[in-house]
Amino acid sequence: MTTVILPIPPRHDLVATWAFIEAGLDGVMRNPGESLSTVTRMGIYSAVHNICTAHREIPTTDLDAIAAMARDALSIFGAEVYNKLKDYLTKHLVEIYENSKNYVDEALLSYYLQEWDRYTMAAKQINALFGYLNRVWLRHEINHWFRKDVFDVYNLHLAQWGEVILKERNINVMEGVLKMVENQRNSKTIDKLQIKSLVDSFVTLDLKAADSTTPTLELYRSHFERPFLEATTRYYESKSLQLVSEDHFFEYEKVDAWMDEEKWRVEQYLHPESITPVMETCFRAYLTAHSGSLKSKFQLLLDRDQQDDLARMFRVFAKRIEVLEPLKESFETHIKKSGLAVVEEVAVKGDNLEPKMYFDALLEVHIRYRKLVDDAFAGDSGFVRSLDSACKEFFNDNKVCKRDSTRSPELLAKYTDTLLKNEEGAEKADLEASLDRVMMVFKYIEDKDAFQELYLQTLTKRLSHSNRASEDAEVSMIRNLKEAGGSEDTHEFWQVLEDIKNSKDVNGRFKEWQGKASDEDDTKKEFDSTYHVLDARAWPLTPPATPFIPPAEIVNNYTGFQKLYSDKHRRRDLTWLWNLCNGEIQANYVQTAKVPYTFLVSAYQMAILLLFNDANIVTYEEAQKATMLSADWLDPSLDVFVEAKVLNPSPENGKPQPGTSYTLNHKFESDQVKVNLNVADISEQRKEMVQTVELERTLLLQSTLVRIMKSSKKMKHFELMQETISRIESRFAPKVSDIKESIDRLVEKGYLERLDGEQLGYLC
């Protein structure tokens, strides 16, 4: 076949030149897969060049006008070529659009992709033919006129396809695509490469006018991803509702399978950036169907203790914060209810509640749900926080603590005291495990300062009475407290231990001194004694508020110790704490006892009983004169003797008061050979502890407020309160009213002043 090569029209003849170019374009569009001959390509390229560089005849002799027209010639003639090409492409695409109306669903998709391939192949050839327009005119328009609405010739093809074909037929094309996807979801075979090709076409069409080489994915997201996600939502909402209606809620593996399938689908034919929205859509479709019942069914699983189902549920929702948060709240509430119910059962014991029973109940709840968190929720930190929050609440606010917020720390201190006395003879490993349980409870106790105050009191009693399991156990406990609260909180504990250690050395020297200084008669009268020399700054002890005359039987012993100690430490003054002294007295007078009873008594009780060595009857007045004890100390001791039936009052049931006399009960009986009569008044001890704690808290609040204001100088009232709470809450939970009262006190004392705008200022 002979190829007829038409001559290139004159450069000023725009009509003829464009007709020449259009004939070449028709050839490319008919056979985009075939390359034009070199002569034809060069002819079209030259024709485009000629139009862009042509100068129309200018009907004027004005030189300035001629120069201006010459400067604008490139813009004028280049724009005419660009617009004619744009019109040509629109006309061609309209034909494709009209033909597409003959197809639907998959057939329409096939036709669309076929024409897309032909069109883009032609676009590449035409882009080369219009190289001069791209290189000169387009650059001039963008750089000189800053135009955003023009593209190189290849991207002009794409832009026109989007305007004519995509805008009009995308909905119909996507209908076919979505039917194919649904068929695949329903286990039917499809040609996924077609969908992949369509996605690639959308990405190719997605351009930035200012930078035509960078896809923005805006068009892909609006024309493909959005309808795809909408169809995905409808599909999985339907599937999820089906699960609900069939009561398959607990088959969480189905959701995992769905999401794995959608992930595979994205990898096969969607853009990679669709992975997150597709997975999110799939999950939310499932969640929408179950949102009304999710929390209640989670609660049902908790009530039934179905850990396997809880674990499966957690695996599905592990990365879904919006789902897990309400579940964590339900979990926390559930633990609180469980804890309060358990405490309710043991609270019926009232004041007779054993500390061990109480804390066994608390820890049983904690251990059970800690195991659930580890096994079912993979130790998730959010569920751990819910557990901690719930335990902190029901450990401190329950029926046992209803009347007194310090009840939990008080019972914990008693329990710790029992363990460290080790009266049951527990093995070292068991004792350490029990102390670990104590620290587990201590973690959740809010009033830690109350526990530490009580712990210090019990520690001093154990040490002063030599009633402890071992020094190692005491040291281990104090180390645990140091790790939990810091070195400042345990400084006094270490000092107490150090005093007891030093007292052993002092007692050893005293024994040696006694052996050398006493004659044979004195030695027969001596008895075993142990003295503790304690640092008043560390020990929470106060001298007795009553005068006291020690019994003559112990005078030589204690005065000898005092002389020895004073000679060695001349600058130290000893204050005798007779209210804390105790000893043993053998009751040889009881007629019915095969083995004489041994009474464990306080120093005050000892002084009273020893009066009966010299008299069968001792009146209240005689006891008071001989011991010099005030009624506050004498009366409780006599009451203990009467209640224990060691003494008989006269008149019968007579109260400790002038006119009452006492005699020994020679028929005294007890199941124990050693009878403990040194029974402290628990209510008075608790009252003293509460007063001490309140005083220390007030001082701590005021000192903290002063430190904060000293560094800040000025601070708003609310901010000061928040900062104070954050610094103190590790010791105890301060009340807002207490902080306000402390601020008022500091204002009155002149440490702080009130300023305008709810501000406080530091004065000193």
Secondary structure, DSSP 8 states (H G I E B T S, - for coil): ----------TT-HHHHHHHHHHHHHHHHH-TTS---HHHHHHHHHHHHHHHH---------HHHHHHHHHHHHHHHHHHHHHHHHHHHHHHHHHHHHHHTT--HHHHHHHHHHHHHHHHHHHHHHHHHTHHIIIIIIHHHHHHH--SS---HHHHHHHHHIIIIIHHHHHHHHHHHHHHHHHHHTT----HHHHHHHHHHHHHH---SS-TTS---HHHIIIIIHHHHHHHHHHHHHHHHHHHHTT-TT-THHHHHHHHHHHHHHHHHS-GGGHHHHHHHHHHHHHHHHHHHHHHHHHHHHHHT-HHHHHHHHHHHTT-HHHHHHHHHHHHHHHHHHHHHHHHHHGGGGGG--HHHHHHHHHHHHHHHHHHHHHHSTT-HHHHHHHHHHHHHHHHSSSTTSS-TTHHHHHHHHHHHHHHHTTT---HHHHHHHHHHHHHHHHH-S-HHHHHHHHHHHHHHHHHTT--S-HHHHHHHHHHHHHHH-HHHHHHHHHHHHHHHHHHHHHHHHHHHHHHH--HHHHHH----------TTTS-----SS-----HHHHHHHHHHHHHHHHH-TT------GGG-EEEEEETT-SS-SS-EEEEEEHHHHHHHHGGGT-SEEEHHHHHHHH---HHHHHHHHHHHHHTTSEEEESTT--SSTT-EEEE-TT---S-SEEE-----HHHHHHHHHHHHHHHHHHHHHHHHHHHHHHHSEEEHHHHHHHHHHHHTTT----HHHHHHHHHHHHHHTSEEEETTTEEEE--
